Amino acid sequence: MHLQLKNTFSILLAGFAVIGLCAPVLAQSGEQSKEDPALQIYRSSPTKINNLVHTKLDVRFDYAKRQLNGKAWITLQPHFYPTDSLTLDAKGMDIKQVSLVQTSGAAVLKFPSEAMLKTAKTSPLKYEYDGKELRLKLNKTYKSSESYTVFVEYTAKPDEAEVKGSAAITDAKGLYFINPDGKDPKKPIQIWTQGETESSSVWFPTIDKTNQKTTSEISMTVDKKYVSLSNGKLVSQKPNADGTRTDTWRMELPHAPYLFMMAVGDFAVIKDQWRGKEVNYYVEKEYAPHAKAIFGNTPEMMTFYSKILGYDYPWVKYSQIIVRDYVSGAMENTTATIHGDFLQKTDRELLDDDDRQGEAVIAHELFHHWFGDLATCESWSNLTMNESFADYSEYLWFEHKFGKDAADEHAYSAMNNYMESAEYQGDHHLVRFHYHDKENMFDAITYQKGGRILNMLRNYVGDEAFFKALNLYLKQNAFKSTEAHQLRLAMEEVTGQDMNWFFNQWYFGEGYPTLDINYDYSQSGTAKVIISQKGDKVWDLPIAIDVYAGGKKERHNVRVTEKENTFSFPVSAKPDFINIDADKVLIVKKTDRRDLGTYVFQYKNAPNYLDRREAIEACLKQQTSNPAARATVIAALKDKYEGLRSLAIGGLKLDNNDIKTAALPILTDLAKSDAHSQVRAAAIKQLGRLKDVQYTSLFEGALKDRSYLVEGTALNALAELDIKKAYQLAKSMEKDARGLLGSGIASVYAKNGDVSDVPFFAQKLEESTGQDKIGAAIMYLNILGSVDDTQIVTKGIDEVVAVVENFNNSWVNNYIINLLTPMAKKKQEKAATASGDAKAALNKQAAYIQQAAQKIKENTKEE
């Protein structure tokens, strides 16, 4: 599972900032979103009474009723103790028949044929059903050496099931019918499933727990014009006389029930391969020409991960499918990953994916096929064994494919996401045995912090030991359920070291260290570093310290274990720079008490992304007053990594003549010719702030850029010079207003404030899907704040609120509230200078907006 919303939302806001839309600070609503300790109860691993062995499903879809008519043959064995009963998870179903299937010997255990099932004897079983669990009384007491098969005929009614989603997975009804009646001409007809956390049991009866594994066979009867996708290999396609077709997908290796999946629709299937195995990409037909641009690195990823893990991709195929209205980011269903349609982009749109979020999601879900699908967390308390690894796989892939700077930038963003979440939503243990709801485990601690912890672990033990231990862990736990201790034991077996200190501190503890760092050079020939730990907890921190002195760099590996540690290093001269945490791997907040000269030296000499970023940020603060800082910032405009070039550009203060004189020639060149659209756009945005007509031709030229981001930024820059001209240009560009060009056009329309442009915003909101709807809602609010038609304003506010309520995410809620509040105030201020009907209308609008904000606030409290 990929937690796409939080990351995408942050990136979305950054994109709006680039093109000039308002971006308020998120409300500090942590007290509302922090989990009440009184609600946190101990969550044990599910007790295993019966074990799933094989699951056979035969399903048909009722589009009109949005229901599934199914038959399930479930083979099980008692785990250890003899038992005469079975409890299956089955949420919101109509149960029509429950019986015991009696076949010859153990043949039923592995893929029973239709003929075998037709001739098998069945006998009814007594059962009780409460709408959530199906409790069966078996025909006898079975021992652990015996297997048995039960048959359940049922109707799944996902729209009627009493289930609840979360911030990570916005809905939990398991089975989704998208536009089933075809009434929406702009939306395809699709069916898809989402099993995590325990939603598979909405569409088939099972033991819906992570510590269960079963082989499977799923037969889907679908309209012959559609394609289908499920786990495993497509073993047969049988045409039926009624115009349907029955596709049977067979999974011969066991996997957890939450990883079962189905998808049906009018998809284009683009074929690829890896070492003779099928690798397929399912997209809407419009995007077929772009499928390889979206997914084309998948075979290389499979090779890379197989190599570093020493364990080849273990499954029979790998397919990826993009669906509409998906309830999360993406899901690693075994052999058949589902992605939300935020991933579905044209090759032009992909030009602006400079942070490579799409690539990160693809890598994340693939890595799950080792960590999550092959070796599966035994309970949601140990979700780190799935998600932290998948999060870290993004770093590994970026490092391999795009270079260490790109990987470190990705890790820096992840670290900030975690720390921001800890501040506003509370911090917890990585392995969490106490929680209120399993959905709370899907957070920045499990994902982003967990990924950074693995990076620290890799750095501590070394690459060779780290990957050898991962190989050992996978071999020992393949097709099993696991917990964090199994990883610890694998690390200990490979390294020969006791690793309890690391796991107790980082896996079974919470928080992160805060360090205060001071230096003492008073003793000739000696440099002292004093590291103080703030707060009550004392951390055990292996730290690499690089001392730059006398033209040389010397590495010292030390260990911080006390509230205050002093380390002394022999030096031939006063150091130019002492680099604490030189590998930049620690999860830490630090106050590093050193002068600007060390940062200037750091930028020129320290190699890592974070070294250079720290130096740029320090120099940006003093660019107007310190020539050395200014020179460093100007040098950073040509940094080898595009992300740091953008950072330096964005921080320039061009109202200073010295900076302006030095920077303008470089900015002009970057705006025209940098290879990365984010850099070109950042340069254009800075030049646009000057409101200088000499750049008119540059901005107009940028309107022909292949990057939508650059086009949108250039359009806004022109609007600063001539809003009427920019408005006419925006009108001419509407037809191809994809990506951030649409946001740029929206910004121009909002500045112009013409009520006739409102339909553009309404249409964008209607057409957008998934998380793009939040961006469209924000754009919509910008124009609504500028028009005075009460009917249009109230209708638009209603549409925005509906989108926000559907997302059910506190980050989104608070952001929208922070947009609505000043919007209402602006209406009130305008009303104060108006009279008559105009005054009444504006006050009515302000009141309506305030009511909308209050409604969203109350919904946030309910979460």
PAVEXMAR-658041 format. One record per residue (C-alpha): x, y, z. Coordinates in steps of 0.001 Angstrom, whole numbers, padded with zeros to 6 digits, always signed. Last residue first. Example, Ala and Ser with C-alpha at 12.3 -4.5 7.8 and 13.67 -1.06 7.14 Angstrom:
% PAVEXMAR-658041
+013670-001060+007140+012300-004500+007800
% end
This chain:
% PAVEXMAR-658041
-012402+011302+012517-015390+012969+014185-013286+016045+014937-012440+016399+011239-016148+016208+010362-016793+019066+012782-014117+021185+011107-015550+020449+007654-018963+021625+008812-017470+024717+010435-015689+025659+007209-018928+025243+005258-020820+027382+007781-018181+030104+007428-018557+030001+003639-022322+030342+003932-021980+033281+006323-019580+035073+003966-021909+034458+001020-024873+035873+002930-022823+038895+003926-021889+039444+000286-025520+039179-000853-026800+041554+001822-024200+044195+000956-024943+043891-002759-028677+044175-002136-028334+047525-000368-024865+048861+000304-021216+047999-000125-018194+049133+001889-018693+046683+004753-019723+043962+002301-016211+043920+000854-014761+043372+004298-017252+040572+004921-016415+038866+001611-012687+039065+002422-013335+037554+005858-015185+034619+004263-012226+033950+001962-009845+034348+004883-011608+031423+006634-012253+029286+003561-008614+028754+002649-007513+027693+006119-010546+025411+006304-009393+023830+003027-005959+023085+004491-007445+021716+007684-009703+019321+005838-006956+018144+003482-004648+017267+006370-007563+015708+008275-008478+013322+005454-012028+012123+004758-011564+012393+000991-015290+012255+000293-015925+015064+002760-013442+017268+000887-015073+016591-002471-018557+017340-001109-017250+020543+000505-015925+021720-002860-019237+021099-004608-021198+022881-001882-018830+025862-002048-019353+026053-005797-023133+026095-005479-022927+028754-002745-020646+030968-004846-022613+030608-008082-025928+031394-006393-024434+034334-004498-022884+036005-007543-020050+038126-006140-016957+036685-007801-013343+036823-006572-013411+034343-003686-015177+031855-005902-012249+032085-008322-009677+030934-005765-012048+028380-004270-012228+026537-007594-008435+026272-007762-008422+024633-004336-011156+022224-005429-009206+021300-008569-006160+020500-006463-008277+018379-004164-009813+016619-007164-006328+015654-008354-006354+013188-005456-008593+010783-007283-010311+012137-010341-010562+015424-012186-013332+015940-014712-015921+017413-012336-013484+019726-010577-012018+020855-013875-015533+021495-015183-016452+023626-012180-013266+025622-012582-013865+026286-016279-017554+027022-015535-016410+029886-013237-014808+031785-016103-017903+033874-016898-017748+035312-013365-014634+037258-014325-012150+037711-011467-009091+038540-013581-006799+037309-010819-008822+034094-010511-008736+033583-014268-004951+033978-014305-004590+031494-011414-006896+029023-013129-004811+029209-016298-001724+028388-014273-003475+025527-012502-004538+024086-015849-000942+024409-017021-000034+022434-013921-001289+019194-015377-003437+019383-018455-004886+022525-019983-004900+021357-023590-008148+022983-024691-007724+025951-022357-004671+027378-024136-006491+030007-026248-008411+031280-023210-005180+031508-021223-003665+033630-023982-006595+036021-023748-006194+036252-019959-002442+036761-020250-003061+039696-022569-005583+041186-020159-003343+040586-017152-000374+042404-018685+002959+042368-016867+002131+040233-013810-000083+038119-016076+002975+037382-018202+004627+035729-015198+001457+033751-014605+001516+032442-018172+005195+031587-017788+004459+029485-014702+001666+027612-016458+003800+026922-019527+006767+025797-017399+004557+023420-015430+002905+022103-018604+006336+021158-019895+006600+020935-023680+007566+024623-023755+005607+026765-026214+004433+029193-023522+008121+029513-022625+008633+031652-025710+006052+034103-024440+007863+034290-021116+011208+034960-022797+009604+037517-025137+008146+039410-022172+011404+039384-020231+012280+043006-021084+008855+043964-019729+010113+043732-016138+007615+042655-013486+010582+041550-011333+008481+038756-009843+008291+037149-013291+012053+036631-013298+011761+034578-010126+008876+032529-011548+010758+031976-014799+013775+030625-012899+011606+028258-010820+009843+027057-013982+013106+026310-015789+014381+024484-012699+011225+022372-012304+011271+021641-016036+014671+020002-015912+017172+020190-018779+017943+023852-018133+017790+025836-021381+015632+028916-021402+014832+029614-017770+018310+028423-016771+019952+030909-019144+017848+033804-017892+018501+032785-014305+022250+032703-014882+022319+036154-016490+020052+037487-013708+021955+036098-010712+025019+038287-010342+023328+041630-011016+020242+040695-008996+022275+039511-006036+024280+042739-005938+021143+044828-006511+019131+043281-003657+015444+043156-004597+016348+039887-006290+016280+037975-003027+016994+034424-004185+015424+031578-002216+013536+029944-005080+016611+029878-007281+018717+028185-004608+016130+025497-003997+015611+024941-007731+019349+024449-008272+019307+022114-005290+016629+019936-006856+018391+020009-010208+021561+018411-008904+024952+019478-010305+024636+022875-008647+024623+025780-011104+022367+028106-009116+024382+026863-006141+027311+029034-007234+025112+032140-006867+024117+030998-003371+027754+030412-002447+028783+033846-003752+026047+035469-001677+027168+033645+001448+030754+034784+000833+029583+038363+000213+027609+038495+003495+024727+040899+004060+022175+040159+001323+022842+036418+001095+022716+035854+004846+019676+033582+005147+020366+032065+001722+023816+031059+003009+022405+028811+005746+019917+027203+003342+022624+026638+000730+024993+025075+003289+022365+022715+004696+021390+021718+001147+024989+021050+000174+025605+018733+003080+022147+017231+002620+022920+016265-000981+026210+014691+000021+029752+015589-000995+031225+018038+001519+033808+020311-000121+032379+023405-001794+029100+023595+000113+030797+022752+003409+033397+025505+003002+030662+028129+002705+028867+026459+005614+032015+026552+007760+032445+030238+006988+028932+030915+008266+029866+030145+011851+029133+027124+013981+026574+026089+016603+024823+023068+015090+021336+022824+016566+020135+019373+015642+016970+017456+014911+017601+013779+014280+016758+010707+012249+020382+009971+011433+021578+009136+007920+023569+012175+006824+026777+010264+006046+028789+012942+007862+026655+012752+010971+028615+015750+012301+030813+017408+009668+033635+019410+011215+034657+022300+008979+037722+024416+008249+039460+022776+011160+042004+024798+013175+045368+023408+012221+047315+020160+012478+044388+018387+014156+044054+015754+016907+040400+014959+017656+038617+015237+021006+035053+014027+021549+032887+015389+024357+029632+013612+025192+026641+015064+027004+023417+013266+027921+025412+010095+027381+025654+007398+024688+027015+009158+021601+029217+006715+019733+032116+007711+017527+033382+006895+014042+036084+009365+013009+036733+010132+009318+039650+012394+008319+039476+014960+005538+042626+016758+004393+043625+020293+003362+045025+021114+006782+041706+020393+008454+038366+018849+007461+037150+016570+010262+034493+014053+009276+032348+012683+012104+030410+009419+011710+027869+008853+014472+026744+005730+016329+023870+006973+018465+022641+005388+021697+019888+007740+022819+019214+009256+026238+015553+010098+026738+014612+013014+028991+014977+015829+026484+018021+017367+024843+021149+015366+024017+024414+017298+024148+027273+016832+021682+030539+018604+022461+033103+018431+019651+036690+019198+020567+039473+020041+018156+043027+019572+019343+046408+020778+018088+046280+023915+020224+043632+023833+022937+041029+026585+022536+039329+024957+019541+036087+024037+021336+032963+023190+019364+029240+022948+020185+026424+020670+019033+022906+020574+020530+021134+017360+019607+017475+016379+019512+017025+012610+019368+014021+010854+017789+010634+009699+019001+009310+006253+019822+010577+002950+021100+010119-000682+020089+011523-000395+016564+014115+002398+017036+015510+002003+020540+014667-001625+021264+015700-002567+017722+019093-000844+017912+019998-002027+021409+018763-005529+020599+021270-005834+017764+023762-008222+019368+026493-008656+016793+027603-011675+014755+026884-009671+011622+024981-012297+009618+023226-014095+012466+022513-010827+014269+020918-009224+011224+018776-012328+010663+017768-012311+014326+016775-008651+014154+014695-009250+011026+012897-012114+012756+012379-009866+015775+010431-007408+013630+007553-009826+013051+006805-012402+010402+004124-014339+008552+005234-017140+006265+005394-017697+002510+009174-017051+002592+010365-016507+006151+013797-018137+006322+014712-017320+002734+013473-013743+003038+015314-013081+006307+018520-014609+004933+018381-012399+001842+017716-009360+004014+020716-010335+006146+022939-010572+003060+021636-007161+001996+022619-005522+005264+025902-007398+005697+027242-006333+002299+025922-002786+002567+027397-001962+005964+026155-002751+009492+025592+000852+010606+024709+002400+007236+022189-000317+006470+020599+000108+009901+020414+003869+009447+018719+003380+006057+016328+000889+007641+015440+003514+010232+014804+006020+007422+012289+003648+005836+010536+003133+009150+010281+006886+009644+008679+007311+006224+006255+004389+006275+005357+003047+009708+005907+006404+011379+004312+008396+008562+001056+006534+009054-000794+003365+008195-000893+001939+011718-003945+004049+012522-006002+001765+010241-005569-001000+012818-007720+000995+015227-007141+002210+018769-003519+001176+019135-001305-000824+021451+001084-003408+020031+002905-000817+017956+006154-001705+016212+007328+001729+015080+006477+003151+018488+004353+006269+018487+004499+010011+017836+001634+012481+017814-000540+013945+015083+000794+017464+014658+004421+017161+015725+004868+013507+014787+003283+014181+011393+005661+017053+010708+008587+014885+011746+007467+012024+009496+006834+014217+006473+010176+015948+007052+011966+012618+007016+010192+011601+003813+011231+014846+002105+014829+014288+003165+014679+010680+001965+013544+011777-001510+016315+014377-001588+018785+011686-000532+017658+009377-003325+017913+012123-005951+021375+013088-004699+022441+009415-004658+021844+008902-008353+018863+008513-010682+018619+004767-011286+020466+003065-008425+019966+005687-005709+016379+006235-006832+015729+002497-006646+017195+002109-003167+015385+005185-001859+012046+003931-003161+012814+000532-001663+012937+002246+001712+009191+002892+001623+008540-000716+000636+010713-001879+003517+008937+000375+005987+005601-000824+004632+005725-004587+004978+007760-005465+008064+006700-002088+009501+003163-003465+009624+004201-005340+012763+001265-004166+014874-000921-004941+011845-000286-008617+012520+001912-011401+011186+003625-009068+008736+004031-010918+005449+007103-012528+003879+006317-013203+000204+003564-010580-000178+004653-007993+002372+008378-007645+001767+009191-009597-001407+006264-008590-003592+006207-005385-001557+009231-004296-003557+006978-003964-006624+004538-001701-004804+007245+000724-003669+009031+000835-007039+005823+001801-008868+004970+004356-006189+008438+005922-006347+008317+006141-010145+005059+008044-009916+006554+010327-007280+009506+011124-009509+010296+014466-007848+010764+015819-011365+007347+014554-012448+006953+017569-014725+008050+015754-017876+005504+013056-017003+002726+015407-018050+004170+015509-021542+004423+011700-021761+000768+011529-020858-000309+010629-017361-002089+007820-015511-000360+007672-012137-002954+009911-010469-005325+007186-011676-004872+005128-008524-002694+002073-008908-003593-001609-008483-000797-004193-008344-001400-007654-009809+001218-010346-009036+000165-010369-005356-001962-007340-004603+000521-004528-003879-001947-001663-003509-001735+001931-004731-002488+005427-003504-005795+004907-001703-009505+004636-002410-009268+004356-006184-011742+006496-008078-010616+005209-011472-008232+002327-012056-004619+001903-013183-003405-001693-013524-000018-003284-012951+000818-006867-013852+003667-009064-012673+003819-012741-013474+004522-016168-011932+005833-014900-008594+009205-015141-006869+011148-012091-008096+014628-013523-007692+016296-013573-004282+019862-012292-003910+018274-009183-002418+020463-006765-004379+020061-008798-007577+016322-009475-007462+015712-005809-006643+017731-004638-009637+016293-007155-012100+012712-006406-011087+013422-002665-011243+014806-003074-014770+011613-004895-015758+009495-002080-014231+011306+000843-015903+008671+001084-018638+005737+001784-016325+004699+005351-017120+006580+005948-020385+005721+002387-021417+002041+003097-020821+002051+006385-022765+000707+005168-026111-001955+003140-024223-003177+006218-022362-006395+006768-024321-007079+003043-024004-007358+003233-020231-004394+001451-018719-003350-002125-017903+000421-002716-017959+001739-006259-018323+004897-008096-017259+004658-011743-018269+007585-013914-017214+010277-014978-019668+013101-013287-017799+011051-010116-017482+008365-009253-020031+006303-006445-021519+002759-006345-022825+000488-003326-023021-003085-004213-022095-005659-001566-023026-008476-001593-020517-012227-001848-020963-013024-003137-017517-012721-005789-014826-010383-005939-011830-010013-008622-009191-007738-008908-006182-006557-011135-003347-003786-009534-001261-005939-009193+001874-006339-012989+001778-002604-013609+002371-000549-015501-000194+000163-019122-001062+001833-020052-004372-000211-021665-007144-002370-018645-007924-004784-019495-010724-006903-017037-012707-010001-018327-014497-011791-016120-017011-015439-016849-017793-016800-015006-020829-020139-013330-021348-022275-013002-024447-025073-015254-023161-023708-018403-024832-020538-018367-022743-016932-018048-023892-014338-019856-021706-011001-018251-020926-008505-020470-019124-005277-020514-017094-004729-016777-016542-001791-016880-014145-001550-015530-010630-003754-012953-008969-006518-011271-010925-007136-009268-014069-010067-009085-016434-010636-007696-019911-014018-006457-021067-015907-006906-024332-016881-010480-023365-018948-009260-020426-017546-010918-017323-017716-014239-015489-014824-014335-013076-013153-017571-011948-010693-017152-009092-008256-019865-008036-006249-019491-004868-003369-020699-002765-003696-019730+000859-001906-017780+003542-003147-016669+006974-001058-014481+009299-002412-011297+007720-005987-012049+008765-009243-012232+006801-010162-015844+007486-012305-016140+004376-015747-015440+002958-015650-013459-000303-016534-009895-001299-016639-008055+002049-014080-010499+003422-011479-008906+001166-011895-005811+003318-009554-006595+006198-006713-004101+005725-006193-004169+002817-008464-005912+000331-009276-003385-002391-011306-004665-005337-012031-003457-008854-014953-003111-011229-014948-000659-014101-017217+001277-016440-015247+004217-017821-015933+007845-016837-016595+010815-019073-019924+009521-020377-021301+009253-016820-024508+007248-017103-022654+003996-017760-024847+002078-015328-021839+000672-013464-020017+004028-013216-017342+002417-011034-018451-000669-009096-016187-001220-006089-015556-004307-003963-013766-004215-000600-016112-001886+001272-013290-000269+003211-013162+003358+002120-010655+006197+002477-007596+004012+002866-004895+006153+004454-007107+008609+006342-009397+005740+007291-012279+003674+006006-015291+002310+007852-017450-000741+007219-021124-001580+007635-021720-003405+004357-024616-002093+002256-022607-000791-000696-020495-003944-000620-023397-006364-001074-021783-009780-001544-024250-012546-002408-023474-016001-001096-022916-019685-001773-020489-021188+000709-018766-024547+000309-016571-026013+003009-013534-028174+002428-011751-030349+004987-008166-031189+005835-006799-033633+008368-003346-033776+009992-004256-030961+012390-007121-033073+013707-010777-032541+012785-013709-032929+015146-016824-033877+013237-019508-032535+010873-018355-028963+011355-020365-026283+013167-019891-023036+011270-019694-019452+012471-019986-016812+009723-018744-013479+011003-019749-009944+010106-023452-009923+009328-024287-011922+012436-024265-015399+010880-024769-018701+012645-024113-022041+010992-025213-025644+010745-023611-027485+007870-025400-028996+004887-023889-032088+003255-022163-032164-000076-021025-035050-002231-018529-034302-004943-019575-035021-008512-019888-031370-009546-016744-030419-007625-014646-033044-009345-015986-032103-012754-015217-028440-012162-011622-029391-011339-010133-029049-007869-007093-026754-007684-004882-028281-005027-006417-029328-001735-009353-031081-003373-007207-034036-004338-006484-034799-000695-008503-037999-000563-011720-038369-002540-014141-035518-002182-016651-034504+000488-017733-030887+000412-019284-029601+003634-022144-027162+003247-023202-023561+003611-025943-022110+001407-027556-018758+000753-025581-016319+002901-026537-012727+002091-023444-010719+002807-022532-007679+004910-019095-008838+006019-017932-012435+005817-015047-013372+008129-015072-017120+008654-015287-018986+011941-014841-022766+011921-015894-025483+014336-015108-029075+015350-011507-028472+016330-008369-030465+017118-005472-028340+018334-002622-027517+016009-003589-025307+013046-006751-027170+012077-006794-027611+008289-008691-025680+005636-010101-025849+002118-012515-023126+001060-014859-023568-001888-016577-020265-002548-019531-019448-004753-020388-015875-005542-023019-013447-006664-021507-009981-006508-023518-006810-005990-023738-003337-007418-027504-003801-007893-027509-002824-011565-023992-004144-012164-024736-007644-010890-021370-009358-011124-020563-013061-011293-018098-014960-009118-016618-018454-008839-014043-018622-006050-011602-021343-005006-009572-020863-001837-006835-023285-000771-005062-024026+002501-006509-021645+005080-005449-022503+008585-007888-023183+011421-007397-022181+015058-004786-019488+014484-005048-016780+017130-004767-013323+015608-001638-011466+016773-002431-009513+019899-003584-005929+019908-003288-004274+023305-005576-001269+023687-005147+002369+022717-008371+004227+023417-007158+005681+026700-004052+006935+024935-006277+009240+022798-004758+009264+019319-003611+012630+018138-005845+014101+015424-007679+016731+017435-004677+017794+019476-002617+017876+016308-004757+020490+014653-002000+022940+014011-003670+024458+011004-001821+023976+007758-000096+027079+006446-001856+028805+003613-000939+028259-000048-002417+030855-002394-001922+030289-006095+001208+031710-007714+002407+029167-010250+005199+027750-008107+003119+027926-004919+000463+025829-006600+003099+023189-007390+004306+023163-003806+000731+022592-002707+000430+019644-005047+003715+018212-003817+002454+018296-000258-000861+016779-001341+000902+014073-003307+002957+013082-000300+000009+013017+002095-002315+011327-000378+000002+008649-001703+000298+006385+001279+001323+003413-000868+000000+000000+000000
% end
